[in-house]
Amino acid sequence: MGIKLTDSDTIPIMLESGFKPLESYPGANTPWKCLHIECGQIVYPRFSNVKNGKGCKICSGNQKFTEEKVKEIFPFAMDKMVLKYRFS
């Protein structure tokens, strides 16, 4: 079993990587609610990923969206896309 990390161990690393934690440290492999300082979005990186050099999924273009989120972002385009594929 490894050394148990605390907020005082992990928060400086998160801040240095551009993430401002919004809750206490949940564990290395648990999503951690943070504000990504560069893009201003609430994100949930794992400390282990940040420590290994991974960044914001939104900024990198790797964020997966639910159908509800897509509808929220593109309400009019979603209707057109559904109609296009339904009748093509």
C-alpha positions in Angstrom: 0.0 0.0 0.0 1.3 3.5 -0.9 1.6 6.7 1.0 -1.8 8.3 1.7 -1.8 11.7 0.1 -3.7 14.8 1.5 -4.9 18.1 0.2 -1.6 19.7 1.1 0.3 17.2 -1.0 -2.0 17.3 -4.1 -3.5 20.8 -4.4 -0.1 22.5 -5.3 0.3 20.0 -8.1 -3.2 20.6 -9.4 -2.7 24.4 -9.3 0.6 24.1 -11.1 -1.2 22.1 -13.8 -3.9 24.7 -14.2 -6.7 23.1 -12.1 -8.3 24.7 -9.0 -9.8 22.0 -6.9 -13.4 22.8 -5.7 -13.6 19.9 -3.1 -11.2 17.9 -0.9 -8.9 15.4 -2.5 -10.9 12.2 -3.2 -8.1 9.8 -4.1 -5.7 9.3 -7.0 -8.1 7.5 -9.3 -11.4 9.2 -8.4 -12.6 12.1 -10.6 -11.9 15.4 -8.7 -14.2 18.4 -9.2 -12.0 21.3 -10.4 -12.1 24.5 -12.3 -9.8 24.5 -15.3 -8.3 27.9 -15.0 -7.5 28.3 -18.7 -10.9 27.6 -20.1 -13.1 28.3 -17.0 -15.0 25.0 -17.2 -15.8 22.7 -14.4 -14.0 19.4 -15.1 -13.3 16.2 -13.2 -9.7 15.1 -13.8 -8.2 12.2 -11.8 -5.1 13.3 -9.8 -3.2 10.3 -11.2 -3.8 11.6 -14.8 -2.8 15.2 -13.9 0.3 14.0 -12.2 1.2 12.0 -15.3 0.9 15.1 -17.5 -2.6 14.9 -18.8 -4.6 18.1 -19.1 -8.2 19.3 -19.7 -10.4 17.0 -21.8 -12.4 20.0 -23.0 -9.4 22.0 -24.2 -7.8 18.9 -25.8 -11.0 18.0 -27.6 -11.4 14.7 -25.9 -14.5 15.4 -23.8 -17.4 13.1 -24.6 -20.8 14.6 -24.5 -24.1 13.1 -23.6 -27.1 13.6 -26.0 -28.6 16.0 -23.5 -25.4 18.2 -23.5 -25.3 18.2 -27.3 -28.9 19.3 -27.4 -28.1 22.1 -24.9 -25.1 23.3 -26.9 -26.7 22.9 -30.4 -30.4 23.0 -30.0 -31.3 24.0 -33.5 -28.6 22.0 -35.2 -29.6 18.8 -33.4 -33.1 19.0 -34.8 -31.7 19.4 -38.3 -29.2 16.5 -37.9 -31.9 14.2 -36.7 -34.2 15.1 -39.6 -31.4 14.7 -42.1 -30.5 11.2 -40.9 -34.0 10.1 -40.3 -35.0 10.8 -43.9 -31.9 10.1 -45.9 
